[in-house]
C-alpha cells in the first residue's frame, strides 16, 4: 500500500492506496506529547467497506480535520492508477481547517 504521512499543527494523518483491498484509506491521530499517547479520532476502517473508492470521497471524509493538498490528491490518483504498493511520502500541511 502507499502511505502518505501528513503532519499538521493539530493532527497526524496517514492516507494512501491499499493495493490488496483496492481502495483509499485514511486515519487521523491526535498530536500527543508522548509517542505512545496518540489517539485515533477518525479512520476509514469505521466506514462500511473499510475504505473509499475515490480521492474526492477521501478528501470529503477528512475535511473536518484537514484539506488534502491538490498535489497529494494527484499522487493518490497516481498510486491507484499504477496500483502502487510500498510507497512512503511525508507531507507538512500548515492549515488544519479549510
Secondary structure per residue as TSV (DSSP state, phi and psi in degrees):
chain	resnum	aa	ss	phi	psi
A	1	X	-	360.0	150.7
A	2	X	E	-82.5	149.3
A	3	X	E	-136.1	119.6
A	4	X	E	-116.7	114.7
A	5	X	E	-94.3	129.0
A	6	X	E	-120.2	126.3
A	7	X	E	-108.6	121.0
A	8	X	-	-120.4	170.2
A	9	X	S	-60.3	-28.6
A	10	X	S	-108.5	-28.8
A	11	X	E	-131.3	157.8
A	12	X	E	-115.8	129.2
A	13	X	E	-129.1	142.4
A	14	X	E	-126.0	130.2
A	15	X	E	-131.9	162.1
A	16	X	E	173.1	-176.0
A	17	X	E	-106.5	124.8
A	18	X	E	-92.2	103.9
A	19	X	T	-61.3	-48.4
A	20	X	T	-65.6	-38.1
A	21	X	T	-91.9	-12.6
A	22	X	T	62.0	47.5
A	23	X	E	-152.5	164.9
A	24	X	E	-85.6	149.5
A	25	X	E	-132.8	161.4
A	26	X	E	-156.2	140.1
A	27	X	E	-136.7	134.2
A	28	X	E	-113.2	128.2
A	29	X	E	-116.2	146.6
A	30	X	E	-72.5	153.1
A	31	X	-	-76.2	143.8
A	32	X	-	-130.6	157.2
A	33	X	S	-74.7	-27.2
A	34	X	S	-121.6	147.9
A	35	X	G	-57.5	-29.4
A	36	X	G	-84.4	-4.9
A	37	X	G	-95.0	6.4
A	38	X	-	-63.5	139.4
A	39	X	-	-126.0	133.6
A	40	X	E	-75.1	124.6
A	41	X	E	-105.4	-19.0
A	42	X	E	-160.2	142.2
A	43	X	E	-147.7	136.5
A	44	X	G	-63.6	-18.9
A	45	X	G	-59.0	-22.5
A	46	X	G	-77.3	-14.2
A	47	X	S	-82.3	154.5
A	48	X	T	-57.4	128.7
A	49	X	T	90.1	-15.5
A	50	X	S	81.3	-7.1
A	51	X	S	-158.0	-173.9
A	52	X	B	-129.1	157.1
A	53	X	S	-92.5	-20.3
A	54	X	S	-130.8	157.2
A	55	X	H	-67.9	-30.8
A	56	X	H	-63.8	-41.9
A	57	X	H	-65.9	-40.0
A	58	X	H	-62.4	-47.1
A	59	X	H	-59.4	-38.6
A	60	X	H	-66.5	-44.8
A	61	X	H	-71.8	-19.8
A	62	X	H	-98.0	-2.9
A	63	X	T	-60.4	-23.9
A	64	X	T	-70.0	-19.2
A	65	X	T	-108.0	-36.7
A	66	X	-	-168.1	161.8
A	67	X	-	-98.3	119.7
A	68	X	-	-70.8	128.1
A	69	X	-	-62.0	146.9
A	70	X	H	-56.2	-39.4
A	71	X	H	-62.2	-38.6
A	72	X	H	-67.4	-42.4
A	73	X	H	-59.5	-39.7
A	74	X	H	-63.9	-43.1
A	75	X	H	-61.7	-40.9
A	76	X	H	-64.3	-40.5
A	77	X	H	-61.5	-41.1
A	78	X	H	-65.6	-37.9
A	79	X	H	-58.6	-46.0
A	80	X	H	-65.7	-48.5
A	81	X	H	-59.8	-35.7
A	82	X	T	-97.6	1.4
A	83	X	T	48.8	50.1
A	84	X	-	-72.0	145.8
A	85	X	-	-132.9	161.0
A	86	X	S	59.1	38.7
A	87	X	E	-110.8	130.5
A	88	X	E	-127.9	130.7
A	89	X	E	-143.6	145.2
A	90	X	E	-112.3	139.0
A	91	X	E	-129.6	149.2
A	92	X	E	-118.2	127.7
A	93	X	-	-123.8	109.2
A	94	X	S	-70.3	-31.8
A	95	X	-	-104.6	119.8
A	96	X	S	-75.3	-47.0
A	97	X	-	-93.0	158.9
A	98	X	-	-71.6	360.0
